[in-house]
Amino acid sequence: MTTTQEPRTAERWKSEWADLYNEVVTSGLCTGCAACIVACPHDVLGYDTVGGAYRPFHLEEELGPGGCGHGLRGCTSCTRACPRFRNWENEADTFLFGRPRLPEEQSGIARSVVLARATDAELVSAGQDGGVVSAILLWALEHDRIDAALVSVLADDGAGWHAVPAVVRTRAEILGAAGSRYTYSANTLAYGEAVAGGAERLALVGMGCQASAPVVMRARKAGKVGRRLALSIGLMCSKTFNDSIFEEFFEAQYGLTRAEIAKINIKGVFQIWCHDGSYHEVPLKEGHAWTREGCKSCPDFAAEHADISTGGIGALADWTLTVVRSELGQEVLDEMVAGGALEVRPGEDDPGALALMGRLSVVSRRRWPVSADPGPRLGVPPPKAAAPVPSSPA
């Protein structure tokens, strides 16, 4: 005798703002990516940047900071959009790659890893480590892949070194947004401006915390925001710094004011170029005290859910370590190479960059709290024990 089992149906998603507030916003897991804010269909979430908070908050006060009347009535958009809520990594991996990552894949799942560089000299000059991100955005616009891109720019024409979200639609705007910031900008917050301007297909440039958002939104069926985020370009990132690092550290300790600084890079040290042509190196370790709070538990160094992840971490100048993750990312890269917009060489040409990506990915994953979903800590080796200090002779 055989029995027929009823088919199992997916459990209904019931989590709402109260769950997000308790499990992510106030627990230390929140990176400030603002995905919940742009996904909210009722516009009841704001973004707090006071004192470097970089966190969402509820605009309606009658139910307290952790209450939402829309959530009580069944709205779940914010938790569906959050790339740090519960089993986010496994869900994103399975949706994007068809499987969860393996324990040894500390840098995420990849289709290919190359060193890339833009062939356009102006993009290389304006950009960081090869101009690859700028080249991808320009190519995607010119080849009708996207209508606009969500990026960061420096406010006040760069004089204040304060990064803010922005929309770019032209070559000139892409060039103006080129370069790294190292202070945080929730680029997703430019979504509303882009859509108001008629854009339906958007590229999102951001660190891993932001680059995971489109995939998580689509995996959890969070609505049209995820569908509009058509291309995700990830920036490898160990951390960003509070805006106060300029006055309290660079200026107070090294005499370098915001207005003097023309460009910043990090290669084991802060590399700082000034408008007067001078160059300075500042120890990176001394700046750790200004690490942004939202970065302290983030496990994603290598932007593991972007279509294409990029990082200027190699020894070869003007070449970007480029990790192609999705089918779309591979298609875009291949077409750019075929069209002469990018030149590439094997990632193995810079073994130090590959090793560094692996090490920094492990360091980031160790930050993920043991009290949270265990997925990001899968396969993470324990830190090496410190060498014993020799005892002094009696």
Order of alpha helices (4+ residues) and beta strands (2+ residues): alpha-alpha-beta-beta-alpha-alpha-alpha-beta-alpha-alpha-beta-beta-alpha-alpha-beta-alpha-alpha-alpha-beta-beta-beta-beta-beta-beta-alpha-beta-alpha
